[in-house]
Amino acid sequence: MRITLDHLRRHAIGRSLFKPTTLKRAIDRLGFVQADPIRAPARAQDLTLRHRVAGYLAGDLERRYPRLAIEEDFFVNYGYLPRAHHQLMHPRTPRTVWTPARAAEAAAVLEFIRERGAVHPREVDAHFAHGKVTNWFGGSSNASTQLLDVMHYRGLLRVARREGGTRVYAVREPAVPLDAAAPSAAASAGTRMDALVDLAVRKYAPLPASTLGQLVRHLRGAAPQWAAHRAAALARAKQRLAHARIDGVDWYWPGAERPSSIRWRTDEHVRLLTPFDPIVWDRRRFEIFWAWAYRFEAYTPASKRKLGYYALPLLWHERVIGWGNVAVVNGGLSCAFGYTDGRAPREAAFRAGLETEIERMRAFLGMGG
């Protein structure tokens, strides 16, 4: 059957919004969950998982993290991923070399954490008094916090848990054996890069060629030691992935999947999606699928916002028909909606679906009835 854009749209929604399951299985199936610290009305990782984990409540990932075989780390962006996927990227060889003084600082901090088992950044700061540094945003941060962040990225530390949203670090011990189906640490750079590309494709497919290229470029952050292998990995991916050209755009997806299958039929639910949801993340694809431009405006001056501080795309059936701004105000849930057609759909099914979604959001936030 000839693949159409309608097939790809349903494929994108159906493969991502699978039947809600356990937290572990959902993370395994997604392969990676992007994180963001903004709460509007909850963090992005929680807003993503609430559609895919049965009975999920805001904060469940943070609460259950220490008991799950997952890691916080940078992949194509920062988030949570199964430990086997995390190990594919390590040991990292950073692009910059530490000075002897910086290496000595890191060694002292590493020994300090090893002695204590798990350490909050304020403990490191109190013990070493590293002072202040200018952060990426031009503000001031504790130098100890920045050093811990770098040590985590380099694979010296892991996040053991979070306390009030703050990372608590432990020493990252040597990798445990990987799943038998995953490439080993001794596998070639090409083999491991192929596995990382496939992980990104599995999360975000079906993908326009431009987005596939973007994701492979982002792997420089995941595995800087293999930056020179990215072009070859992209070429191999285009050979092994399923492919179609539609309206002048080349699309790619996992070879075992058929976008034209009836399994991708959409349901009746109305859903508010986070800006970082895999259905929304690729803005190019979003515009192709739904013919309007969604923009994340949290860092846009208020006077220039068109959708709102943290507008949540509103999905109904296979259409993203608008957006909602949702906030907890005085113990209640405040919701404001906008629609691409200028008004809400008139169908009773939509009104009922939206009310059900608002009630699901209240339950997710622990607000009761």
N, C-alpha and C positions, 0 to 999 in steps of 0.2 A: 504494500500500500504506500502511495506517495505521502510523505510526511508534510504536514502543513503547520502553519504558525499556531493554529488552534490546538493541534496535537501537542506541540511543545509547551504551550501555556498550561494545558491540563497536566502534562507530564511533570512540569516544574512544581506545581502545587501538590499533586498526588504523591510524588515520591518523597517530598519533604514533610507533608502533613500526614504521616503514617498514623495508624491506630495507636492511641496513647498506651504506653507500656511502663515498665519500671524505669527509674532514673538511670541505672547502669546500662540497660538495653538501649535507652534513648540516646545516651552519649555515644555508645558504641556504634549505633546506626548513623548518627549524624557525623561521627568521626572527629568533630571539633565544635565547640560552642564558644562563640565570640563573647568577650566580657566588656563591660563599660561601667564606670562607677556612678553615672547619673541615675538617680531614682526618680522616675516620672511615669507612672507612680511606683515603679520598681526597677531594679537593675536589668539591663538588657538580657543577661544570661537567664534570669528568672522569667522574663517575659517570653523568651524563646522556648524555654522548657515547659511552661505551663500548658502549651498546646499539645505537647508530645509525651508528657508523663502523667499517668493517672493520679488524680488527687493531689497534684503538685501545689505547694504553698510557697509564697515568696520567702527566700532565704534557705530553702531546703538544700540547695547545692552546697552552700557554705557550711551548713550544719552537718551534712553527711560526707563532705569531702574527705576528712581523715580516714573514713572507712572504705572508700572507693579506690580502685586501682586507676586513679587519674592524676594528672599533674596540671598545674598552671604553668604556662610557658608561651612564648611567642612562636606562632606558626605563620600564616599569611597575615595575621593580626594577633592580638593578645587574647588568650582565653584558656579554656579547659579542654584537654584531650586525653584519651586513654594512654596509659603508661607505655604501651608498645609503640604507639605513634610518636610519643615524646622521645623515646629512645632512638628512633630513626634519625633524629637531628643531632645527636650527641655522639662523641665529644665534639663540641664546637671549637673551631679555630677562629677567634675574633679577628676583625680587620685591623684593630689597633693593638700595639704591643705596650704593655705596662712598663713604666719606668721602674728601676729597682726599688725606689721608695714606695711606689704604689703597690708593687708586688709584695713588699714586706708588710704593708698595711693590711692587705687582703689575707696574707698568711696568718697574721696575728688575730684577725677577726674570725677566720676559719677555725683556729684552735680554740678561741673563746666559745664559739657556738658548739663545737664538738664536745667540749667539757660539760656544757649545760644541756645539751640535747635539742632544745628548741628555744629560740630567742626572739623577743619583740624588738623592733628597731630602737625603741627608746632605751633599752638595756645596753645596746651597743653604743649608742650616743653618750649615755651616762658614763660608761666605762672608758671610752677612748677619747671623747671630746674632740671629734674631728673638725668641728666648726661648721660654718655655713658655706654654701655654694649657690651660684645662680642656676636655676633650673631651666628646662627647655622653654618655659613660658615667660621667662624674664623675671620671675620672682625668686624668692629665697627659700632654699631647702636645707635640711640637715645633710652634711657631707656623708655622714654614716648611712643615711637612708639611700643616698645615691650609690654609694659603694655596694651596699647589699643588693640593690637592683642590678648592678653590673655583674656581681658575683653570681646572682641567680641566672642571668642571661648566659653567662659563660659556662654554666653547668656545675659550678662549685657548690651551690646551695639549691634547695628545693623549698617550695612553700609547704610547710607542715599543716597549717590551718590558718584561719583568719580570726582576729579578735576585733569586733566592731568594724569590720571591713579592712583592717590593717593586716598585712601579711606577716605571719610569724614563720621564721626560717629555721630549717635544720640543714645539716650537712647532707649533700647528695651522695649517697653511697654508690659503689659500682653497680652498673646495670644488672638487673636480674635477667635470666634468659627470656628472650622474646618468644611470642607465640610461634609455633612451628611453621605457620604459613607466612610469617613476616621475615623480611631480610635480616640477617644477623649483623652484628657490629662489624664483622669482618667482610661483609658483602661489598662489592664494588660501589664506588660513588654513583655510577650510573644506575645501578639497581636500586639503591636507596633513594635517589632522586626520582626515579620512576614511581616508587611507592608513595613519595610525598606528593607528586603531581596527581596521582590517582586519588589520594585522600582529598585533595582540594576539589577535584572534579566530582567526586562522589558527594561532596557537601553542596556544591553550587550548580550542578548540571540541571538542565541543558545550558550550555554556555556559548555565547557568540565567540568567534575566534579572537576578537580583541580582548575579551575578558579572560579567556584561557591564557593568552600571552601575559596579561597583567598579573594573574595569579602566579605564573611561573617566575615572573620578575620579583614578586614579593617573597619568593623562597630564598632570596639573598639574605633576608633577615632570619629565616628559619635555619638555614645551613650556609653561613657565609663561606665556609671552607670549600663549598662546591659551586661557588658563583660561576665559575668558568664552564660548568657543565650544564647550565640552564638552557642554552640554545639547542644543544643536542637532545636534552630531555623533552623540550617542546616539540621538536621534530618527530621524535619517537611517539609522543602522545598523539600527535595528529595522524600517525599511521595506525595506531592500535585502537583508537576510540571510534565509536560509530559517528557518522558524519552526514550532514545534509546541507544543501545550499538552498535557502529560501529568500526570495526577494533580494537577492544580491548579498545576503549575509551567510557566512559559513557557521554552522552550529555543530557542537560536539557533546557527546554524552557517553556513559559507560556502555561498552559493546553488548553486554548481556541484556540491556533494557530496550524495550520497543515503545517509543512515544505514542504510537497509534493503538496500543493495547487498551481494551476497555477497563482494565484494572485502574486506570488513572481518572475514572469518573469523579467529578467533584460532588460535594455534599451540600446540604442546605444551610450549614452553619454560617453565622456572621462572626468574623474574627478581627480583633485589633492586634496588629503585628508590630513588633519593635522595629525601629529603623535598621537594626542589625540582623533581623531574621533572614535566613537563607533565601526566602522568597523575594525579599526586598533589597538585599545587600547590593546586588549588581544594578546600578542605576541605568546603565545602557539597556540591559534586558528589560527592566521595568518600563522604560519608555516605549520600547518596541511592543511589549505585550499589552500595555494599557493606554498608550497614546497620551500620556501626560507626564510631566516632570515632577517627581517627588524630590524634595530637598530636606536634608537634616539641618535644622536652623538653631540648634542649641547655642552655637557660637556666633550666630548672626545678631547684630544689634537689634534690639526689640522693635525699633521703628521701621526696620527693613524686612521683618518677618512677614511671610505670606500665609504660612500654614500654622505656625505656632512654635513655641520653645521646643517641644518634644512630640511632634505630631506622629500619631500611630496610624499607619496605613490601614484602611478598612476594607477587608476582603469579604466578598459575598459571592458564593458559587465560584466562578473562575474569573471574576472581575474585581479589581481594586477600585472601588467607586468613590472613595474619598478618604477622609482622615478624622481622627479624634484626638483631642487633647484631654487627658484624664489626670486628675490630681486628687489627693486626699486633703480636704479642707474642713477644719473643725470636726474631725471625726467622721465625716461623710465623704462620699465619692462625687466629685464634680466632673461632669462630662460635657464637652462642647464638640460638635461635629461640623465638618464641612464636606461638600460634595462636588465632584467634578462637573456634574450636570446642573449645579446651582441649587438643587433641592434633593431631599431624600427620596428613594424609591417609594412609590405609593402602595406597593404590594403588602398585604397583611403579613405574609411570610417574612418579609424583611423586618418589619416592626417587631414581630415576635422574636426573630433571631437576634436582633440588636439588644432587646431587653434581656434575653437569655445570656448574651455575652457580657452585659454589664453585671448581671448577677454572678456570673463565673468570675469576673474580675474582683468583685467584692469578696467572694469566698477565697480566692487566691491571696488576697491581701489580709485575710483573717478578720474581715469586718462583719461577718455573720450576715443575717438577713436584712 
